[in-house]
Amino acid sequence: MAKYATFVVGVAAPLCVSNVAHAQAWLQDRRYQEGEGWRPGNGDVELHPGVGAEVGYDSNWYERTNKTGPGIVNGAPAAPVEDAGVLKVTPSISIRTLGPERKEGDVNPALPTIAFNATASGTYEEFIFAPSDLRDQRNASINANARLDILPQHPVGFAVYGLYSRAINPNRGDPNLSFNSDLVGGGGEVIFQPGSGTLDWRFGYKLQANIFEDSSATGFNNITHDIYTKGRWKFRPRTALLYDFSQQFHDYGNAERAINALHNSTPLRTHIGVDGLVTPRIGFLGLVGYGTTFTLNGANPAIKQYDSVIGQAEIKFFLTANPSAPDQPSNVSLTLSTIALGYTRDFQTSYLGDYYGSDRGYAKIQYMFAGRVMASLEGGVGAIEYPDIYYNTGAGGDAFAHNAFTDVRADGTLFGEYRFSNTFGVNTTLRYTANFSNTQLTEQAVGVAPAPGTTGGVFDMNWRRFEAYLGARWFL
């Protein structure tokens, strides 16, 4: 019984709130990832290959609780915290047609008829100086996406895109079970940019399928259809009004096979706001809107709905004024150093309860100097709010298991790189993540009946994790 109970907590927390296998910092931002690039035959396509390697330390790969007790199934002595040395190797490549900045020398360049952009990366991870069960967790994650724009920068254009991602998510208690999943998706847009491009409006559709590789996790497989629209109207040189609307259709194809109570839903989000410069050194982004889960079969008492205001507010300070800054402060060039303070409020579909709400305050610092030194520091603290928890009785109904609860999530990441040349650099990454919680979920809360005559074990939601890496990479 404990084996399957550990399974559910393992799938609920890493996939819904945190990503256990973090992507390398330089892959998360094109400004870090790419160098000068290579134009085969001086054509209209540029390539940016690269490869990086890191060695470091992970204090808690399984994100197990630091608390101990004979009744805790995801902590010592049954499943203690395990640390390890880590080796990562990450090749990557991006391919795109030339952008306007690479055609500045052309005389009266014509508007392009197509624009293509594709990126791919993979990370092989090996555990060294680790217990045998951790060494068996060696894995490879993959991320790839591609986008084709037809008639970009024209009054009416079109786009199609696709993506694939293999995420690595281990079990918090039983190392023999994993929750690795494959995300496959694609979609298309119709884009309107009448006149000089002051107005930019898009209508699109996206399909995503999340497929779990372990047969024991197939009950969590899900498909999401997303119909959306978003627009931007620039009413000043560097200020714009923003609007977006999204209606999703989230479906669990095998919900009856899951231990948790899972319900289909049609989440809705909409925002309106402004992004612009207040002064040459201060930018502001403000979005406010409404979000709801619209979980189906709302008459069922096990169905809990998220129904609240959502949004984001951010103020950004440019350490040096730059008259040539892009049209909005959110589009920051590689040469700018910034400090940002912000707050977000949102919700996500969850495998533990129908959703979780989040309120997070954050701070970011990005520092660039002479194209050689690049550093970023980001940290935040937020509340993760879960509704009442129900489990699948196996008889076509749901049973109450645990009252609603709120955890506090804290995170911080420091990334720094020194570039010895335009193609080679050394870097370091420090990352801390912690979940502060007074909640211990019973076995019933995750859908497992305790053994006869016992109250069963508990899953402690409290954990902390520290990672430190030193690496080098070649990029073009």
C-alpha positions as CSV (number, residue, x, y, z in Angstrom):
1,M,0.0,0.0,0.0
2,A,2.7,2.5,0.9
3,K,4.3,2.0,-2.5
4,Y,1.3,3.3,-4.3
5,A,0.6,6.0,-1.8
6,T,4.2,7.3,-2.3
7,F,3.4,7.2,-6.0
8,V,0.6,9.7,-5.7
9,V,2.4,12.3,-3.6
10,G,5.4,12.0,-6.0
11,V,3.3,12.8,-9.0
12,A,1.3,15.5,-7.3
13,A,4.0,17.8,-6.1
14,P,6.8,17.8,-8.6
15,L,4.6,18.0,-11.7
16,C,2.1,20.5,-10.4
17,V,4.2,22.9,-8.4
18,S,7.9,22.4,-9.1
19,N,10.0,20.9,-11.9
20,V,12.4,18.5,-10.3
21,A,14.8,18.3,-13.3
22,H,15.6,22.0,-13.7
23,A,16.7,23.2,-17.1
24,Q,20.1,24.8,-17.4
25,A,20.0,28.6,-16.9
26,W,21.5,29.4,-20.3
27,L,18.7,27.4,-22.1
28,Q,16.0,29.5,-20.5
29,D,17.0,32.7,-22.2
30,R,18.0,33.1,-25.8
31,R,20.2,36.1,-24.8
32,Y,22.4,33.7,-22.8
33,Q,22.2,30.6,-25.1
34,E,23.3,32.0,-28.4
35,G,26.5,33.5,-29.8
36,E,27.3,35.1,-33.2
37,G,25.9,32.1,-35.2
38,W,26.9,30.6,-38.5
39,R,25.4,31.4,-41.9
40,P,25.9,28.4,-44.3
41,G,26.9,29.8,-47.6
42,N,26.0,33.3,-46.5
43,G,22.4,32.4,-46.9
44,D,19.3,33.6,-45.1
45,V,19.5,31.0,-42.3
46,E,21.6,31.1,-39.2
47,L,22.6,28.2,-36.9
48,H,23.6,28.3,-33.3
49,P,25.0,25.0,-32.1
50,G,26.4,24.6,-28.6
51,V,27.3,22.1,-25.9
52,G,27.7,22.5,-22.2
53,A,28.8,20.3,-19.2
54,E,28.3,20.8,-15.5
55,V,29.4,19.0,-12.4
56,G,27.8,19.7,-9.0
57,Y,25.9,18.7,-6.0
58,D,22.2,18.0,-5.3
59,S,21.1,17.8,-1.7
60,N,17.7,16.2,-2.2
61,W,16.9,14.8,-5.7
62,Y,13.7,13.1,-4.5
63,E,12.5,16.2,-2.7
64,R,11.8,14.1,0.4
65,T,10.8,15.6,3.7
66,N,13.6,16.5,6.2
67,K,11.3,15.4,9.1
68,T,11.7,11.9,10.5
69,G,9.3,9.5,12.2
70,P,8.2,5.8,12.0
71,G,4.9,6.8,10.4
72,I,6.3,9.1,7.6
73,V,6.5,7.2,4.3
74,N,8.5,9.9,2.4
75,G,11.1,10.5,5.1
76,A,13.5,8.8,7.4
77,P,13.8,6.0,8.4
78,A,11.6,4.5,5.6
79,A,12.8,6.8,2.8
80,P,15.5,9.2,4.0
81,V,16.8,12.3,2.2
82,E,19.6,11.3,-0.3
83,D,22.2,13.6,-1.8
84,A,24.6,13.0,-4.6
85,G,27.2,14.4,-7.0
86,V,25.8,15.2,-10.4
87,L,27.3,15.3,-13.9
88,K,25.2,16.9,-16.7
89,V,26.0,17.1,-20.5
90,T,23.8,19.3,-22.6
91,P,24.1,19.7,-26.4
92,S,21.8,22.3,-28.1
93,I,21.1,23.8,-31.4
94,S,18.8,26.6,-32.8
95,I,18.1,27.3,-36.4
96,R,16.3,30.4,-37.7
97,T,15.9,32.6,-40.7
98,L,17.7,35.9,-40.5
99,G,16.0,38.6,-38.4
100,P,16.0,42.4,-39.2
101,E,19.0,43.0,-37.0
102,R,21.1,40.7,-39.3
103,K,20.0,42.6,-42.4
104,E,20.9,46.1,-41.4
105,G,23.3,46.4,-44.3
106,D,20.8,45.5,-46.9
107,V,19.5,48.3,-49.2
108,N,15.6,48.5,-49.0
109,P,15.2,44.9,-47.8
110,A,11.8,43.4,-48.8
111,L,9.5,42.1,-46.2
112,P,10.1,38.3,-45.7
113,T,7.5,35.8,-46.9
114,I,8.4,33.2,-44.3
115,A,10.3,33.1,-41.0
116,F,11.4,29.9,-39.3
117,N,12.7,29.3,-35.8
118,A,13.5,25.9,-34.2
119,T,15.5,24.9,-31.1
120,A,16.4,21.6,-29.6
121,S,18.3,20.6,-26.5
122,G,18.9,17.4,-24.5
123,T,20.5,16.8,-21.1
124,Y,22.0,13.6,-20.0
125,E,22.3,13.4,-16.2
126,E,24.5,11.0,-14.3
127,F,24.7,10.6,-10.5
128,I,28.1,10.1,-8.9
129,F,29.2,9.4,-5.4
130,A,25.6,8.4,-4.7
131,P,23.6,5.5,-3.2
132,S,22.8,2.7,-5.7
133,D,19.2,3.7,-6.1
134,L,20.2,7.2,-7.0
135,R,22.8,6.0,-9.5
136,D,19.9,4.1,-11.2
137,Q,18.1,7.4,-11.7
138,R,20.5,8.4,-14.6
139,N,18.3,9.9,-17.3
140,A,18.0,12.1,-20.3
141,S,15.5,15.0,-20.8
142,I,14.7,16.5,-24.2
143,N,13.2,19.9,-25.2
144,A,12.4,20.8,-28.8
145,N,10.1,23.3,-30.5
146,A,9.7,24.8,-34.0
147,R,7.7,27.7,-35.4
148,L,7.0,28.7,-39.0
149,D,5.6,32.2,-39.7
150,I,4.0,32.9,-43.1
151,L,4.0,36.5,-44.3
152,P,5.5,37.9,-41.0
153,Q,5.3,41.7,-40.6
154,H,2.6,41.8,-43.3
155,P,-0.9,43.1,-42.5
156,V,-2.2,39.5,-42.3
157,G,0.0,36.5,-41.5
158,F,-0.2,33.0,-40.3
159,A,1.9,30.7,-38.1
160,V,2.1,27.0,-37.2
161,Y,4.2,25.6,-34.4
162,G,5.0,22.3,-32.6
163,L,6.8,21.2,-29.4
164,Y,8.0,18.1,-27.7
165,S,9.4,17.8,-24.1
166,R,10.5,14.8,-22.0
167,A,10.4,15.7,-18.3
168,I,12.2,13.8,-15.6
169,N,10.2,13.5,-12.3
170,P,11.3,10.8,-9.8
171,N,9.1,9.3,-7.1
172,R,9.5,10.9,-3.7
173,G,9.4,7.6,-1.8
174,D,9.9,4.6,-4.0
175,P,12.8,4.9,-6.5
176,N,11.5,2.0,-8.5
177,L,8.6,4.2,-9.7
178,S,9.1,7.3,-11.9
179,F,6.8,9.9,-13.3
180,N,8.7,10.7,-16.4
181,S,6.3,12.2,-19.0
182,D,6.3,13.2,-22.6
183,L,4.6,16.5,-23.6
184,V,3.6,16.7,-27.3
185,G,1.8,19.6,-28.7
186,G,1.2,22.0,-31.6
187,G,-1.0,24.7,-32.9
188,G,-1.5,27.7,-35.2
189,E,-2.2,31.4,-35.2
190,V,-3.7,34.0,-37.5
191,I,-1.9,37.3,-37.0
192,F,-3.3,40.8,-37.9
193,Q,-0.9,43.8,-38.0
194,P,-2.7,46.5,-40.0
195,G,-1.0,49.7,-40.9
196,S,2.4,50.3,-39.4
197,G,2.1,47.5,-36.8
198,T,0.8,49.7,-34.1
199,L,-1.9,47.1,-33.6
200,D,-0.9,43.4,-33.2
201,W,-3.7,40.9,-32.7
202,R,-3.6,37.1,-32.7
203,F,-6.2,34.3,-32.8
204,G,-4.9,30.8,-32.2
205,Y,-5.4,27.2,-31.2
206,K,-3.0,24.8,-29.3
207,L,-3.2,21.1,-28.5
208,Q,-1.1,19.5,-25.8
209,A,-1.0,15.8,-24.7
210,N,0.9,14.9,-21.5
211,I,1.7,11.1,-21.5
212,F,3.3,9.3,-18.6
213,E,5.8,6.7,-19.4
214,D,5.2,4.4,-16.3
215,S,2.2,2.2,-16.8
216,S,1.2,2.8,-13.2
217,A,0.7,6.5,-14.0
218,T,-1.5,6.2,-17.1
219,G,-4.5,7.5,-15.0
220,F,-2.8,10.9,-15.1
221,N,-2.5,11.1,-18.9
222,N,-4.3,14.2,-20.1
223,I,-5.1,16.2,-23.2
224,T,-5.6,20.0,-23.3
225,H,-7.2,22.0,-26.1
226,D,-6.6,25.8,-25.9
227,I,-8.4,28.5,-27.9
228,Y,-6.9,31.9,-27.3
229,T,-6.6,35.4,-28.5
230,K,-4.2,38.2,-27.5
231,G,-3.5,41.7,-28.7
232,R,-1.2,44.7,-28.3
233,W,-1.8,48.3,-29.2
234,K,1.2,50.6,-29.0
235,F,-0.1,54.1,-28.2
236,R,3.3,55.5,-27.3
237,P,6.7,54.7,-28.7
238,R,7.5,52.3,-25.8
239,T,4.1,51.8,-24.2
240,A,1.4,49.4,-25.1
241,L,-2.0,48.2,-24.0
242,L,-2.2,44.4,-23.7
243,Y,-5.1,41.9,-23.7
244,D,-5.4,38.1,-23.7
245,F,-8.1,35.5,-23.4
246,S,-7.7,31.7,-23.1
247,Q,-10.4,29.0,-22.9
248,Q,-9.0,25.5,-22.3
249,F,-10.6,22.1,-22.4
250,H,-8.6,19.7,-20.0
251,D,-9.5,16.0,-20.3
252,Y,-8.3,13.0,-18.3
253,G,-8.8,10.0,-20.6
254,N,-8.3,7.3,-17.9
255,A,-9.3,9.1,-14.7
256,E,-10.9,6.0,-13.3
257,R,-7.4,4.4,-13.1
258,A,-6.0,7.1,-10.9
259,I,-5.9,6.8,-7.2
260,N,-6.7,10.5,-6.7
261,A,-10.0,12.0,-7.7
262,L,-9.4,13.7,-11.1
263,H,-12.1,15.7,-12.9
264,N,-12.2,17.2,-16.4
265,S,-12.3,21.0,-16.5
266,T,-12.5,24.0,-18.9
267,P,-10.2,26.6,-17.3
268,L,-10.6,30.2,-18.4
269,R,-8.2,33.1,-18.1
270,T,-8.3,36.7,-19.3
271,H,-6.1,39.7,-18.6
272,I,-5.9,43.4,-19.6
273,G,-3.1,45.7,-18.8
274,V,-0.3,48.0,-19.8
275,D,3.5,47.5,-20.5
276,G,5.6,50.6,-20.9
277,L,8.2,53.1,-19.8
278,V,7.4,55.5,-17.0
279,T,10.8,57.2,-17.3
280,P,13.8,56.3,-19.4
281,R,15.0,54.2,-16.5
282,I,11.8,52.8,-15.1
283,G,9.4,50.4,-16.8
284,F,6.1,49.0,-15.5
285,L,4.0,45.9,-16.4
286,G,0.5,45.7,-15.0
287,L,-2.0,43.0,-15.8
288,V,-5.3,42.2,-14.1
289,G,-7.9,39.7,-15.0
290,Y,-10.2,36.8,-14.0
291,G,-9.6,33.1,-13.8
292,T,-11.7,30.0,-13.1
293,T,-11.4,26.3,-13.5
294,F,-15.0,25.6,-14.6
295,T,-14.5,22.0,-13.4
296,L,-17.2,19.7,-14.8
297,N,-19.9,18.0,-12.8
298,G,-20.0,21.0,-10.4
299,A,-22.9,19.4,-8.4
300,N,-20.5,16.8,-7.0
301,P,-19.4,18.0,-3.5
302,A,-15.9,16.7,-4.4
303,I,-15.6,19.3,-7.2
304,K,-13.8,22.5,-6.1
305,Q,-13.7,25.5,-8.3
306,Y,-11.0,28.2,-8.5
307,D,-12.8,31.5,-9.1
308,S,-10.8,34.7,-8.4
309,V,-8.9,37.7,-9.7
310,I,-5.6,36.9,-11.3
311,G,-2.8,39.1,-12.6
312,Q,0.8,40.4,-12.5
313,A,2.5,43.6,-11.5
314,E,6.2,44.3,-12.1
315,I,8.3,47.4,-11.9
316,K,11.7,47.3,-13.7
317,F,14.7,49.6,-13.1
318,F,17.2,50.0,-15.9
319,L,20.7,50.5,-14.4
320,T,21.7,52.6,-17.4
321,A,19.3,54.7,-19.6
322,N,19.2,53.4,-23.1
323,P,17.4,55.5,-25.8
324,S,17.6,52.5,-28.2
325,A,15.7,50.2,-25.9
326,P,13.0,48.0,-27.5
327,D,9.4,49.0,-27.8
328,Q,8.5,47.5,-24.4
329,P,10.5,47.1,-21.2
330,S,9.6,43.3,-21.3
331,N,11.8,43.0,-24.4
332,V,15.2,43.7,-23.0
333,S,18.3,43.5,-25.1
334,L,21.5,41.7,-24.1
335,T,23.3,45.0,-23.3
336,L,20.9,46.1,-20.6
337,S,21.2,45.5,-16.8
338,T,18.0,45.6,-14.8
339,I,16.4,45.1,-11.4
340,A,12.8,44.0,-11.3
341,L,10.3,43.6,-8.5
342,G,7.0,41.9,-9.1
343,Y,3.9,39.9,-7.9
344,T,1.9,37.2,-9.7
345,R,-1.5,35.6,-8.8
346,D,-2.6,32.6,-10.8
347,F,-3.9,29.0,-10.7
348,Q,-2.9,25.7,-12.3
349,T,-4.6,22.4,-12.9
350,S,-3.3,19.9,-10.3
351,Y,-3.2,16.1,-9.8
352,L,-3.6,16.7,-6.0
353,G,-7.0,18.3,-5.8
354,D,-8.5,19.8,-8.9
355,Y,-6.2,22.9,-8.9
356,Y,-3.8,24.9,-6.8
357,G,-3.8,28.7,-6.5
358,S,-0.5,30.6,-6.2
359,D,0.4,34.1,-4.9
360,R,4.1,34.9,-5.4
361,G,6.3,37.9,-4.9
362,Y,9.6,37.9,-6.7
363,A,12.8,39.9,-7.4
364,K,15.1,39.7,-10.4
365,I,18.5,41.2,-11.1
366,Q,20.2,40.8,-14.5
367,Y,23.7,42.2,-15.0
368,M,25.6,42.4,-18.3
369,F,29.0,44.0,-18.7
370,A,31.0,44.4,-21.9
371,G,29.6,41.2,-23.4
372,R,31.9,39.2,-21.0
373,V,30.2,39.0,-17.6
374,M,26.6,37.9,-17.4
375,A,24.8,37.3,-14.2
376,S,21.2,36.8,-13.0
377,L,19.7,36.4,-9.6
378,E,16.0,35.6,-9.1
379,G,14.1,34.7,-5.9
380,G,10.6,34.6,-4.7
381,V,8.2,33.5,-1.9
382,G,4.7,32.5,-2.5
383,A,1.6,30.7,-1.1
384,I,0.5,27.5,-2.7
385,E,-3.2,26.9,-1.9
386,Y,-4.8,23.5,-2.3
387,P,-8.6,22.9,-2.0
388,D,-10.2,20.0,-0.1
389,I,-8.6,16.7,-1.2
390,Y,-10.8,13.7,-2.3
391,Y,-9.8,10.3,-3.5
392,N,-11.3,7.8,-6.0
393,T,-13.3,5.1,-4.2
394,G,-13.2,2.9,-7.2
395,A,-17.0,2.7,-7.3
396,G,-17.7,5.7,-9.5
397,G,-17.5,8.2,-6.6
398,D,-15.2,10.3,-4.5
399,A,-14.6,10.3,-0.8
400,F,-13.3,13.2,1.4
401,A,-9.7,12.7,2.6
402,H,-8.2,16.0,3.8
403,N,-9.2,19.6,4.4
404,A,-7.9,22.5,2.3
405,F,-4.4,23.7,3.2
406,T,-1.7,26.2,2.2
407,D,2.0,25.7,1.8
408,V,4.7,28.4,1.5
409,R,7.2,27.9,-1.4
410,A,10.5,29.8,-1.4
411,D,13.0,29.7,-4.3
412,G,16.2,31.4,-5.4
413,T,18.6,30.9,-8.3
414,L,21.9,32.6,-9.0
415,F,23.5,32.1,-12.4
416,G,26.8,33.7,-13.5
417,E,29.0,33.3,-16.6
418,Y,32.3,34.7,-17.8
419,R,33.0,34.5,-21.5
420,F,36.6,34.2,-22.4
421,S,35.7,34.6,-26.1
422,N,32.7,34.9,-28.3
423,T,32.3,31.1,-28.3
424,F,33.5,29.8,-24.9
425,G,32.5,30.6,-21.3
426,V,32.5,29.1,-17.8
427,N,29.6,29.4,-15.5
428,T,28.1,28.6,-12.1
429,T,24.6,27.9,-10.9
430,L,23.3,28.0,-7.3
431,R,19.7,27.1,-6.6
432,Y,17.7,26.7,-3.4
433,T,14.0,25.5,-3.2
434,A,12.0,24.8,-0.2
435,N,8.4,23.9,0.7
436,F,7.3,25.0,4.2
437,S,4.3,23.1,5.3
438,N,2.5,21.9,8.5
439,T,0.5,19.4,6.5
440,Q,0.8,15.7,6.7
441,L,-1.5,13.8,4.3
442,T,-2.9,10.5,5.4
443,E,-2.8,7.5,3.1
444,Q,-6.5,8.1,2.5
445,A,-5.7,11.6,1.3
446,V,-3.9,10.0,-1.6
447,G,-6.3,7.2,-2.2
448,V,-4.8,4.3,-0.3
449,A,-6.8,2.5,2.5
450,P,-4.7,2.0,5.7
451,A,-4.0,-1.6,6.7
452,P,-6.7,-3.1,9.0
453,G,-6.3,-2.1,12.6
454,T,-3.9,0.8,11.8
455,T,-4.2,4.5,11.0
456,G,-1.7,4.2,8.1
457,G,1.3,6.3,7.3
458,V,1.5,10.0,6.4
459,F,3.1,12.0,3.7
460,D,4.8,15.1,5.0
461,M,4.7,18.0,2.6
462,N,7.7,19.8,4.0
463,W,11.0,19.6,2.1
464,R,14.0,21.6,1.1
465,R,16.6,21.2,-1.7
466,F,20.0,22.9,-2.6
467,E,21.9,22.6,-5.8
468,A,25.3,23.9,-6.9
469,Y,27.0,23.4,-10.3
470,L,30.2,24.5,-12.0
471,G,30.2,24.3,-15.8
472,A,31.7,25.3,-19.1
473,R,30.2,25.6,-22.5
474,W,31.0,26.2,-26.2
475,F,28.4,28.1,-28.2
476,L,28.2,29.8,-31.6
